[in-house]
């Protein structure tokens, strides 16, 4: 019997067994069925006709877009001029919202509207009413017009409605309205703002601000940046932090405040260490590069590694240990470490060298160290490095080569130097993102996505603690600061000062190939070790190791974030 | 194990009596405490890692014996496939970097029992592993690398000059 009723009304809901036997509910259900309401949504308190569902969905999408574009136009009237509608009647709510934000309601929607089933007469008229909130009382004319088949009459009414809506909007006062649906229905004014929505608005605001900056509309950019700050406060976790760093960088760019680059190098190294501890990216980089170097050094009796960015030398203990355990005994190991000039007069390169020498002595590896201080890798000269005949050379660069792209010609000079060194292998680890496009907005967008993923992954592994390290939150904060400085450089700086010029693996492949290098495939050992390393890092289940044509990439969920690749020079006899 | 408890008439008396009881136990044929260090060592050579670790919690003598690097070396190498390098070579490197016991506790154990607590993971409720995974070359190399990094990091605090 229930089934018959439903079929006659043409609704599409499923038979919910829980309504069996309850007389009161039965009545309600009958009512709803007659109105063709979707039962599932009704259980949640929303009244939507099953036949309108597709329409409502489409309009909700429209609404989201329109809200976003309203932000871009710089009209944040949602903040100052709010009208709260009762969303229980989703269809009319969506309509009200759309007309509020977009004075030109989409006329293409109307034909489908006319085709609507005219089952619940009362419902239909009130639906129309709610397109035009101000014309609540003018139902007769609307209804009559609607009764005339054909589109011709309808747009006219819409045009009238349009004017009225525009008038309403210009009044610009805070209004609290209950949409007049069924009589006797308690209309609950509901506040629209929820954090997911503000998240979307936050991203849109950031993008709008970046676009304003690109168009050099600094006044608008300034207003938007402040707006971003407000929105960011309502978010939690990674999103808030990312928004904060990007907003700060944008503000720097807008106001032209560039703090002096006298970043204390010991502070930089501290941040770098914390980043090393708190997440697996650097460890991954080191392990995969070491594996490639080991394989290249398989039988050499004397080996020489040139590290383009020595920092704390964290990569080399593992390599030295592996060399120490090489079947047949370790080779003599020479390390040349290159680093930037220190702001204080300490020779940090030498200190690192001493530590590594101590380790080498403890494990029985003959070790020699040389440190080079230079502001740019392009200043390096192969003769300075004193390559000895008969030694196998490896060149290692972890997040260093992209800096060379800030000055024209530098990268070519560096690659030329590398070729003169004639290494057995060149290992390279770079960020997997294009932050070096010609347009500011493109760079901004890319960076926003990239650093959002990166911050997400930090958040994900922040619950883990590592033995013997300071509290995890300190590591996390320092790592975020470390990344924040990169963000600032990508967004706020230009020309030679913009050194964080990340490029994708594909771009680097092209560059290396055109410079005359051949790719070396990283073996399955590297892949396995990397996967195991991540497994130990149980704090982040989202990390993924991917193999990409012989290169290895580490990413967070579906987004690759860093890529390791290895290169060699073609052998002269081929 | 039968104990003969003396009825003490005072604290001091009781202590002396307890000591006496212990001596009595040592002579007791059933007492495991009868084992001297060497015998204990020989026995512990044949146990697995878990048992060895637990044995170290029994008493001072057992603790001292269970810490012996040679026992842990046996445990480690038992689990490994052939690493390719010489025994002495491996021994000298691992001992220099912190020893087999640490190697096992910090890296080999978590790697072969992935669902239990790991150095970096949050401590999860202990799940009895069905069977520890046999460790291959890669696990061994990874563990050794991590051990060396840890050793290097610890060196920080000893050798760092004040700025």
Interface residues (C-beta under 8 A of the other chain):
Chain A: X266 X287 X290 X313 X314 X317 X318 X320 X321 X322 X324 X325 X326 X327 X329 X344 X346 X351 X354 X355 X356 X358 X359 X362 X363 X364 X461 X463 X464 X465 X466 X467 X525 X528 X529 X532 X533 X535 X536 X537 X538 X539
Chain B: X83 X84 X85 X86 X89 X90 X92 X93 X96 X97 X106 X107 X110 X111 X114 X118 X119 X120 X121 X122 X138 X139 X141 X142 X144 X145 X146 X147 X148 X149 X151 X152 X153 X155 X156 X159 X160 X161 X163
